[in-house]
Amino acid sequence: MEHRSHVYGVVAEFVGEHELLHAVEKTREAGYRRIEAYTPFPVEGLPEALGLRRNNVPLITLIGGLAGGLGGFFFQYWASAMAYPMNIGGRPLNSWPAFIPVTFELTVLGASLSAVFGMLALNRLPQPHHPLFNVHRFAKHASSDRFFLCIEARDPKFHISEAARFLQSLHAKHVSEVQDD
Amino acid sequence: MSDGAPQINSPEIRRLTPVLEPGHTYASVTDKISAIVLTRPTSFGWIIGFTLAFGTVMMLTVALAWLITKGTGIWGINIPIGWGFAIVNFVWWIGIGHAGTLISAILFLLNQKWRTSINRFAEAMTLFAVACAGIFPLIHTGRPWMAFYMFPYPSTMGLWPQFRSPLIWDVFAVSTYGTVSLLFWFVGLIPDLATLRDRALTKPKQIIYGTLAMGWRGSARHWHRYQSAYLLLAGLATPLVLSVHTVVSFDFAIAIVPGWHTTIFPPYFVAGAIYSGFAMVLTIAIPLRKAYDLEDFITMRHLENMAMVMLATGLIVAYGYFFEFFMSIYSGNKFDLFLVNQRLHGPYNHFYFALILCNILAPQILWSHKARTNVALLFVLSLVVNIGMWLERFVIVVISLTRDFTPSAWGRYSATFWDYATFAGTIGLFVMLLFLFVRVMPAISIAEMRELVAETSEEHE
């Protein structure tokens, strides 16, 4: 058990997205649950193969958009009708059609900011270091032309040599241990 | 062109003109695009171009310093022509930016593969154009250091901005547009910044790109959320881009000045914006693909498609011009009729005829496939359209303001040296930022090109 605390997992390298998808399916069939794939571009079908459910980015975006829009409208209402009401020729203070352009812009602004920062927060980014960067081939190829699959040490079924042997059997190009420092 | 334009004349074969030349792999697109930033030596042409642009930016700083010292009296504006070059240039620049958002957001939603190799620098173009545009209303206030008055902040006087004014809508529209464009561009860049981090050879580059990449490692869970966020941003940017030029057109349409007070302005301004933006994308793409040997990625298919978008939006603009005239005549309103007369026979009619020549007559050559695949001709035409769209805004601003309701309020307008220096200076700023951009950031999205490689290799299987 003590040995395990220094190991983040075992990572395997594949040459193409089809090989990776195949390996992900086999790994899940073999009962591993704490696994993660790393690809140089979003691979179609990979979230499904990994069993990922719908993410929360759309919900955060909706909340941000509603907050921006409602906040924008009622702020204009408050500023024009309550904080500093000005009677100009008896026109209504709550001239809501004139508030729509700013309301719209603030809806888009709120939604966009929450989409981006929500995505980064859910992804736990910025995160300057990650154990996988200790693997030389990962640091060199994961953002370029190779596809990686990692079985993490926190998987209940994880055993370092077994996991490595299992990944070898999936025709991985390289299999390496990931040190957690 | 060297890629064999004569054989691609039949429509059957033309459909097969690739968006990516065959034979590329994940590694080869990564190498080729990242090399422009990381390993390629700075060329002599780049230094010359950058120096010229930088010199023009210095002229801009002198023009701005003189403006702040003396006030807007150094420009040609005076009552009744309070708007002049500053607003003409503002509308021109913000319009140019729109094509970048159109390419990155609307073509993304429509699943157009040909957008992939042009979206990155088109988005950069948007950002730089918005930066240039933003300068003008700011300095046109006369006291740019008081510009914060336009933002709602709790002042000691308890005053708030006039939210019923199109000029305040403009502040919100343009600042939202700038922010969302920056977010969209940056989110698209994150995976590529990680690529540059991993391939950089020197420590400073690793640290800078590494910091900007924020530790991106291409995890499938990250990509999953990333794709959601990107799709949502595209969906948000699409109505945004339409709203921005709509709001810009409200600056005119809400006023009662003849020639401005028309309901056709919003759609016709949006079409004009996309028209001039695509012209600017062509103006940039054609030298860029030549200088950095990117003909494999920015193929004739891209240039031809952009030419077709230009032709289509140009026709919408022509429709707008026609209906402006028609409605003026049909309304029988004497001020509107007089404006038509002044456009055709007034002191600025040569601008109007030049505008018709540049924006309506010249682009009709794009009906011909031969013209659309002639790179030199496209380049010249893109410049002509840029000039035409600038003239359009000049005609709208100056002719209407010099000839409003009473002859006693008529006037004349001519720009001064400082007007031209400021305008040229922003063009220099735009070009300089583009020169810097192609040297420090990948001008084509590497991650999306890999996706394109994956998709095209599947088609061949």
Chai-1 contact restraints between the chains, C-beta under 6 A:
chainA,res_idxA,chainB,res_idxB,connection_type,confidence,min_distance_angstrom,max_distance_angstrom,comment,restraint_id
A,E36,B,S219,contact,1.0,0.0,6.0,A-B,restraint_1
A,A37,B,A220,contact,1.0,0.0,6.0,A-B,restraint_2
A,Y38,B,R217,contact,1.0,0.0,6.0,A-B,restraint_3
A,Y38,B,G218,contact,1.0,0.0,6.0,A-B,restraint_4
A,Y38,B,S219,contact,1.0,0.0,6.0,A-B,restraint_5
A,T39,B,G218,contact,1.0,0.0,6.0,A-B,restraint_6
A,P40,B,G218,contact,1.0,0.0,6.0,A-B,restraint_7
A,P40,B,R450,contact,1.0,0.0,6.0,A-B,restraint_8
A,F41,B,A447,contact,1.0,0.0,6.0,A-B,restraint_9
A,F41,B,R450,contact,1.0,0.0,6.0,A-B,restraint_10
A,F41,B,E451,contact,1.0,0.0,6.0,A-B,restraint_11
A,P42,B,W223,contact,1.0,0.0,6.0,A-B,restraint_12
A,P42,B,Q227,contact,1.0,0.0,6.0,A-B,restraint_13
A,L46,B,A220,contact,1.0,0.0,6.0,A-B,restraint_14
A,P47,B,H224,contact,1.0,0.0,6.0,A-B,restraint_15
A,L50,B,A220,contact,1.0,0.0,6.0,A-B,restraint_16
A,L52,B,H224,contact,1.0,0.0,6.0,A-B,restraint_17
A,N55,B,H224,contact,1.0,0.0,6.0,A-B,restraint_18
A,N55,B,R225,contact,1.0,0.0,6.0,A-B,restraint_19
A,N55,B,S228,contact,1.0,0.0,6.0,A-B,restraint_20
A,V57,B,R225,contact,1.0,0.0,6.0,A-B,restraint_21
A,V57,B,S228,contact,1.0,0.0,6.0,A-B,restraint_22
A,V57,B,A229,contact,1.0,0.0,6.0,A-B,restraint_23
A,P58,B,S228,contact,1.0,0.0,6.0,A-B,restraint_24
A,T61,B,L232,contact,1.0,0.0,6.0,A-B,restraint_25
A,Q76,B,F163,contact,1.0,0.0,6.0,A-B,restraint_26
A,A79,B,W160,contact,1.0,0.0,6.0,A-B,restraint_27
A,S80,B,F163,contact,1.0,0.0,6.0,A-B,restraint_28
A,Y84,B,G158,contact,1.0,0.0,6.0,A-B,restraint_29
A,Y84,B,W160,contact,1.0,0.0,6.0,A-B,restraint_30
A,S95,B,R164,contact,1.0,0.0,6.0,A-B,restraint_31
A,A98,B,R164,contact,1.0,0.0,6.0,A-B,restraint_32
A,F99,B,F163,contact,1.0,0.0,6.0,A-B,restraint_33
A,P101,B,W169,contact,1.0,0.0,6.0,A-B,restraint_34
A,P101,B,V247,contact,1.0,0.0,6.0,A-B,restraint_35
A,V102,B,F163,contact,1.0,0.0,6.0,A-B,restraint_36
A,V102,B,W169,contact,1.0,0.0,6.0,A-B,restraint_37
A,V102,B,F172,contact,1.0,0.0,6.0,A-B,restraint_38
A,F104,B,S243,contact,1.0,0.0,6.0,A-B,restraint_39
A,E105,B,F172,contact,1.0,0.0,6.0,A-B,restraint_40
A,E105,B,A173,contact,1.0,0.0,6.0,A-B,restraint_41
A,E105,B,T176,contact,1.0,0.0,6.0,A-B,restraint_42
A,V108,B,T176,contact,1.0,0.0,6.0,A-B,restraint_43
A,V108,B,L236,contact,1.0,0.0,6.0,A-B,restraint_44
A,V108,B,L240,contact,1.0,0.0,6.0,A-B,restraint_45
A,L109,B,T176,contact,1.0,0.0,6.0,A-B,restraint_46
A,A111,B,L236,contact,1.0,0.0,6.0,A-B,restraint_47
A,S112,B,V180,contact,1.0,0.0,6.0,A-B,restraint_48
A,S112,B,L183,contact,1.0,0.0,6.0,A-B,restraint_49
A,S112,B,L233,contact,1.0,0.0,6.0,A-B,restraint_50
A,S112,B,L236,contact,1.0,0.0,6.0,A-B,restraint_51
A,A115,B,A229,contact,1.0,0.0,6.0,A-B,restraint_52
A,A115,B,L232,contact,1.0,0.0,6.0,A-B,restraint_53
A,A115,B,L233,contact,1.0,0.0,6.0,A-B,restraint_54
A,V116,B,L183,contact,1.0,0.0,6.0,A-B,restraint_55
A,V116,B,V187,contact,1.0,0.0,6.0,A-B,restraint_56
A,M119,B,R225,contact,1.0,0.0,6.0,A-B,restraint_57
A,M119,B,A229,contact,1.0,0.0,6.0,A-B,restraint_58
A,L122,B,R225,contact,1.0,0.0,6.0,A-B,restraint_59
A,N123,B,H222,contact,1.0,0.0,6.0,A-B,restraint_60
A,N123,B,R225,contact,1.0,0.0,6.0,A-B,restraint_61
A,L125,B,M214,contact,1.0,0.0,6.0,A-B,restraint_62
A,L125,B,G215,contact,1.0,0.0,6.0,A-B,restraint_63
A,P126,B,M214,contact,1.0,0.0,6.0,A-B,restraint_64
A,P126,B,G215,contact,1.0,0.0,6.0,A-B,restraint_65
A,Q127,B,G215,contact,1.0,0.0,6.0,A-B,restraint_66
A,P128,B,G215,contact,1.0,0.0,6.0,A-B,restraint_67
A,H130,B,R217,contact,1.0,0.0,6.0,A-B,restraint_68
A,A139,B,D198,contact,1.0,0.0,6.0,A-B,restraint_69
A,A142,B,G218,contact,1.0,0.0,6.0,A-B,restraint_70
A,S143,B,A194,contact,1.0,0.0,6.0,A-B,restraint_71
A,S143,B,T195,contact,1.0,0.0,6.0,A-B,restraint_72
A,S143,B,D198,contact,1.0,0.0,6.0,A-B,restraint_73
A,S144,B,T30,contact,1.0,0.0,6.0,A-B,restraint_74
A,D145,B,Y26,contact,1.0,0.0,6.0,A-B,restraint_75
A,D145,B,A27,contact,1.0,0.0,6.0,A-B,restraint_76
